[in-house]
Amino acid sequence: MFKNLLIKWKLAVLVAVMMLALAALGVSGYRGIASVGESVNEIGVVRLPSIYGLLVLSEGQTAVDKATLQTAIYENDYEAQAIRRRGESTRCGMGEGDGWLEEI
């Protein structure tokens, strides 16, 4: 079929096929970008708030773990308990604001 055509018609057919392929590639790319936009919207609106909620929950668990550990340490530190009962202002050699007794 292409044997009998002139070179200019062969080139014209080649350009037409390339234009069709380029148009198909453009449509495919546009649909892909639209799909990515919808996915980004779902991430931002649906999934991100739940991840933030998990972060808040994790911070709460960490605070509970910290308080539990501080209580366990304080229960076994009889010197700190005696100082607290006497109401002394000494901080067992700790610098100002460094002690954990104020947090309990």
Biotite code that builds the C-alpha atoms (Angstrom):
import biotite.structure as struc

atoms = struc.array([
    struc.Atom([0.000, 0.000, 0.000], chain_id="A", res_id=1, res_name="MET", atom_name="CA", element="C"),
    struc.Atom([2.775, 2.457, 0.923], chain_id="A", res_id=2, res_name="PHE", atom_name="CA", element="C"),
    struc.Atom([4.970, 1.333, -1.978], chain_id="A", res_id=3, res_name="LYS", atom_name="CA", element="C"),
    struc.Atom([3.114, 3.326, -4.575], chain_id="A", res_id=4, res_name="ASN", atom_name="CA", element="C"),
    struc.Atom([2.736, 6.564, -2.559], chain_id="A", res_id=5, res_name="LEU", atom_name="CA", element="C"),
    struc.Atom([4.944, 9.569, -3.011], chain_id="A", res_id=6, res_name="LEU", atom_name="CA", element="C"),
    struc.Atom([7.332, 10.476, -0.194], chain_id="A", res_id=7, res_name="ILE", atom_name="CA", element="C"),
    struc.Atom([5.343, 13.592, 0.740], chain_id="A", res_id=8, res_name="LYS", atom_name="CA", element="C"),
    struc.Atom([2.212, 11.449, 1.326], chain_id="A", res_id=9, res_name="TRP", atom_name="CA", element="C"),
    struc.Atom([4.202, 8.937, 3.324], chain_id="A", res_id=10, res_name="LYS", atom_name="CA", element="C"),
    struc.Atom([5.489, 11.770, 5.511], chain_id="A", res_id=11, res_name="LEU", atom_name="CA", element="C"),
    struc.Atom([1.969, 13.207, 5.812], chain_id="A", res_id=12, res_name="ALA", atom_name="CA", element="C"),
    struc.Atom([0.643, 9.829, 7.004], chain_id="A", res_id=13, res_name="VAL", atom_name="CA", element="C"),
    struc.Atom([3.538, 9.576, 9.471], chain_id="A", res_id=14, res_name="LEU", atom_name="CA", element="C"),
    struc.Atom([2.800, 13.061, 10.866], chain_id="A", res_id=15, res_name="VAL", atom_name="CA", element="C"),
    struc.Atom([-0.925, 12.249, 11.152], chain_id="A", res_id=16, res_name="ALA", atom_name="CA", element="C"),
    struc.Atom([-0.194, 9.037, 13.070], chain_id="A", res_id=17, res_name="VAL", atom_name="CA", element="C"),
    struc.Atom([2.187, 10.904, 15.364], chain_id="A", res_id=18, res_name="MET", atom_name="CA", element="C"),
    struc.Atom([-0.440, 13.601, 15.995], chain_id="A", res_id=19, res_name="MET", atom_name="CA", element="C"),
    struc.Atom([-3.026, 10.954, 16.923], chain_id="A", res_id=20, res_name="LEU", atom_name="CA", element="C"),
    struc.Atom([-0.541, 9.270, 19.267], chain_id="A", res_id=21, res_name="ALA", atom_name="CA", element="C"),
    struc.Atom([0.305, 12.642, 20.841], chain_id="A", res_id=22, res_name="LEU", atom_name="CA", element="C"),
    struc.Atom([-3.397, 13.432, 21.326], chain_id="A", res_id=23, res_name="ALA", atom_name="CA", element="C"),
    struc.Atom([-3.966, 10.033, 22.972], chain_id="A", res_id=24, res_name="ALA", atom_name="CA", element="C"),
    struc.Atom([-0.988, 10.646, 25.253], chain_id="A", res_id=25, res_name="LEU", atom_name="CA", element="C"),
    struc.Atom([-2.332, 14.109, 26.168], chain_id="A", res_id=26, res_name="GLY", atom_name="CA", element="C"),
    struc.Atom([-5.783, 12.761, 27.048], chain_id="A", res_id=27, res_name="VAL", atom_name="CA", element="C"),
    struc.Atom([-4.215, 9.989, 29.130], chain_id="A", res_id=28, res_name="SER", atom_name="CA", element="C"),
    struc.Atom([-2.002, 12.495, 30.975], chain_id="A", res_id=29, res_name="GLY", atom_name="CA", element="C"),
    struc.Atom([-4.913, 14.835, 31.663], chain_id="A", res_id=30, res_name="TYR", atom_name="CA", element="C"),
    struc.Atom([-6.993, 12.004, 33.121], chain_id="A", res_id=31, res_name="ARG", atom_name="CA", element="C"),
    struc.Atom([-4.035, 10.951, 35.271], chain_id="A", res_id=32, res_name="GLY", atom_name="CA", element="C"),
    struc.Atom([-3.557, 14.468, 36.629], chain_id="A", res_id=33, res_name="ILE", atom_name="CA", element="C"),
    struc.Atom([-7.287, 14.719, 37.423], chain_id="A", res_id=34, res_name="ALA", atom_name="CA", element="C"),
    struc.Atom([-7.093, 11.402, 39.277], chain_id="A", res_id=35, res_name="SER", atom_name="CA", element="C"),
    struc.Atom([-4.095, 12.607, 41.291], chain_id="A", res_id=36, res_name="VAL", atom_name="CA", element="C"),
    struc.Atom([-5.996, 15.785, 42.218], chain_id="A", res_id=37, res_name="GLY", atom_name="CA", element="C"),
    struc.Atom([-8.888, 13.746, 43.574], chain_id="A", res_id=38, res_name="GLU", atom_name="CA", element="C"),
    struc.Atom([-6.469, 11.575, 45.571], chain_id="A", res_id=39, res_name="SER", atom_name="CA", element="C"),
    struc.Atom([-4.766, 14.612, 47.087], chain_id="A", res_id=40, res_name="VAL", atom_name="CA", element="C"),
    struc.Atom([-8.152, 16.014, 48.064], chain_id="A", res_id=41, res_name="ASN", atom_name="CA", element="C"),
    struc.Atom([-9.090, 12.722, 49.745], chain_id="A", res_id=42, res_name="GLU", atom_name="CA", element="C"),
    struc.Atom([-5.805, 12.683, 51.657], chain_id="A", res_id=43, res_name="ILE", atom_name="CA", element="C"),
    struc.Atom([-6.226, 16.253, 52.854], chain_id="A", res_id=44, res_name="GLY", atom_name="CA", element="C"),
    struc.Atom([-9.905, 16.092, 53.747], chain_id="A", res_id=45, res_name="VAL", atom_name="CA", element="C"),
    struc.Atom([-10.477, 12.494, 54.849], chain_id="A", res_id=46, res_name="VAL", atom_name="CA", element="C"),
    struc.Atom([-7.236, 10.907, 56.007], chain_id="A", res_id=47, res_name="ARG", atom_name="CA", element="C"),
    struc.Atom([-5.204, 13.767, 57.462], chain_id="A", res_id=48, res_name="LEU", atom_name="CA", element="C"),
    struc.Atom([-7.678, 14.653, 60.247], chain_id="A", res_id=49, res_name="PRO", atom_name="CA", element="C"),
    struc.Atom([-7.732, 11.032, 61.385], chain_id="A", res_id=50, res_name="SER", atom_name="CA", element="C"),
    struc.Atom([-3.928, 10.960, 61.438], chain_id="A", res_id=51, res_name="ILE", atom_name="CA", element="C"),
    struc.Atom([-3.976, 14.135, 63.531], chain_id="A", res_id=52, res_name="TYR", atom_name="CA", element="C"),
    struc.Atom([-6.419, 12.421, 65.908], chain_id="A", res_id=53, res_name="GLY", atom_name="CA", element="C"),
    struc.Atom([-4.011, 9.493, 66.225], chain_id="A", res_id=54, res_name="LEU", atom_name="CA", element="C"),
    struc.Atom([-1.204, 11.949, 67.022], chain_id="A", res_id=55, res_name="LEU", atom_name="CA", element="C"),
    struc.Atom([-3.267, 13.524, 69.808], chain_id="A", res_id=56, res_name="VAL", atom_name="CA", element="C"),
    struc.Atom([-4.071, 10.062, 71.153], chain_id="A", res_id=57, res_name="LEU", atom_name="CA", element="C"),
    struc.Atom([-0.397, 9.111, 71.069], chain_id="A", res_id=58, res_name="SER", atom_name="CA", element="C"),
    struc.Atom([0.572, 12.288, 72.936], chain_id="A", res_id=59, res_name="GLU", atom_name="CA", element="C"),
    struc.Atom([-2.016, 11.462, 75.607], chain_id="A", res_id=60, res_name="GLY", atom_name="CA", element="C"),
    struc.Atom([-0.623, 7.963, 75.995], chain_id="A", res_id=61, res_name="GLN", atom_name="CA", element="C"),
    struc.Atom([2.884, 9.381, 76.321], chain_id="A", res_id=62, res_name="THR", atom_name="CA", element="C"),
    struc.Atom([1.702, 11.778, 79.040], chain_id="A", res_id=63, res_name="ALA", atom_name="CA", element="C"),
    struc.Atom([0.091, 8.901, 80.947], chain_id="A", res_id=64, res_name="VAL", atom_name="CA", element="C"),
    struc.Atom([3.282, 6.829, 80.622], chain_id="A", res_id=65, res_name="ASP", atom_name="CA", element="C"),
    struc.Atom([5.326, 9.769, 81.909], chain_id="A", res_id=66, res_name="LYS", atom_name="CA", element="C"),
    struc.Atom([3.051, 10.299, 84.916], chain_id="A", res_id=67, res_name="ALA", atom_name="CA", element="C"),
    struc.Atom([3.093, 6.574, 85.702], chain_id="A", res_id=68, res_name="THR", atom_name="CA", element="C"),
    struc.Atom([6.884, 6.460, 85.575], chain_id="A", res_id=69, res_name="LEU", atom_name="CA", element="C"),
    struc.Atom([7.217, 9.571, 87.737], chain_id="A", res_id=70, res_name="GLN", atom_name="CA", element="C"),
    struc.Atom([4.850, 8.095, 90.306], chain_id="A", res_id=71, res_name="THR", atom_name="CA", element="C"),
    struc.Atom([6.778, 4.816, 90.385], chain_id="A", res_id=72, res_name="ALA", atom_name="CA", element="C"),
    struc.Atom([10.065, 6.654, 90.842], chain_id="A", res_id=73, res_name="ILE", atom_name="CA", element="C"),
    struc.Atom([8.622, 8.889, 93.579], chain_id="A", res_id=74, res_name="TYR", atom_name="CA", element="C"),
    struc.Atom([7.146, 5.918, 95.456], chain_id="A", res_id=75, res_name="GLU", atom_name="CA", element="C"),
    struc.Atom([10.599, 4.343, 95.706], chain_id="A", res_id=76, res_name="ASN", atom_name="CA", element="C"),
    struc.Atom([12.495, 7.559, 96.555], chain_id="A", res_id=77, res_name="ASP", atom_name="CA", element="C"),
    struc.Atom([12.032, 7.795, 100.327], chain_id="A", res_id=78, res_name="TYR", atom_name="CA", element="C"),
    struc.Atom([14.340, 10.774, 100.654], chain_id="A", res_id=79, res_name="GLU", atom_name="CA", element="C"),
    struc.Atom([12.169, 12.835, 98.306], chain_id="A", res_id=80, res_name="ALA", atom_name="CA", element="C"),
    struc.Atom([9.043, 11.777, 100.191], chain_id="A", res_id=81, res_name="GLN", atom_name="CA", element="C"),
    struc.Atom([10.604, 12.834, 103.514], chain_id="A", res_id=82, res_name="ALA", atom_name="CA", element="C"),
    struc.Atom([11.621, 16.205, 102.136], chain_id="A", res_id=83, res_name="ILE", atom_name="CA", element="C"),
    struc.Atom([8.168, 16.772, 100.738], chain_id="A", res_id=84, res_name="ARG", atom_name="CA", element="C"),
    struc.Atom([6.513, 15.813, 104.049], chain_id="A", res_id=85, res_name="ARG", atom_name="CA", element="C"),
    struc.Atom([8.758, 18.209, 105.982], chain_id="A", res_id=86, res_name="ARG", atom_name="CA", element="C"),
    struc.Atom([8.008, 20.938, 103.474], chain_id="A", res_id=87, res_name="GLY", atom_name="CA", element="C"),
    struc.Atom([11.637, 21.790, 102.992], chain_id="A", res_id=88, res_name="GLU", atom_name="CA", element="C"),
    struc.Atom([12.536, 23.915, 100.042], chain_id="A", res_id=89, res_name="SER", atom_name="CA", element="C"),
    struc.Atom([15.739, 22.034, 99.227], chain_id="A", res_id=90, res_name="THR", atom_name="CA", element="C"),
    struc.Atom([15.620, 20.195, 95.991], chain_id="A", res_id=91, res_name="ARG", atom_name="CA", element="C"),
    struc.Atom([18.060, 17.316, 96.674], chain_id="A", res_id=92, res_name="CYS", atom_name="CA", element="C"),
    struc.Atom([20.921, 19.053, 94.886], chain_id="A", res_id=93, res_name="GLY", atom_name="CA", element="C"),
    struc.Atom([18.954, 19.825, 91.738], chain_id="A", res_id=94, res_name="MET", atom_name="CA", element="C"),
    struc.Atom([19.131, 23.194, 90.063], chain_id="A", res_id=95, res_name="GLY", atom_name="CA", element="C"),
    struc.Atom([16.199, 25.578, 90.098], chain_id="A", res_id=96, res_name="GLU", atom_name="CA", element="C"),
    struc.Atom([13.402, 24.300, 87.878], chain_id="A", res_id=97, res_name="GLY", atom_name="CA", element="C"),
    struc.Atom([15.112, 20.973, 87.101], chain_id="A", res_id=98, res_name="ASP", atom_name="CA", element="C"),
    struc.Atom([13.280, 18.753, 89.584], chain_id="A", res_id=99, res_name="GLY", atom_name="CA", element="C"),
    struc.Atom([10.425, 16.473, 88.820], chain_id="A", res_id=100, res_name="TRP", atom_name="CA", element="C"),
    struc.Atom([8.872, 16.786, 92.261], chain_id="A", res_id=101, res_name="LEU", atom_name="CA", element="C"),
    struc.Atom([7.009, 19.924, 91.238], chain_id="A", res_id=102, res_name="GLU", atom_name="CA", element="C"),
    struc.Atom([5.259, 18.044, 88.436], chain_id="A", res_id=103, res_name="GLU", atom_name="CA", element="C"),
    struc.Atom([3.704, 15.480, 90.775], chain_id="A", res_id=104, res_name="ILE", atom_name="CA", element="C"),
])
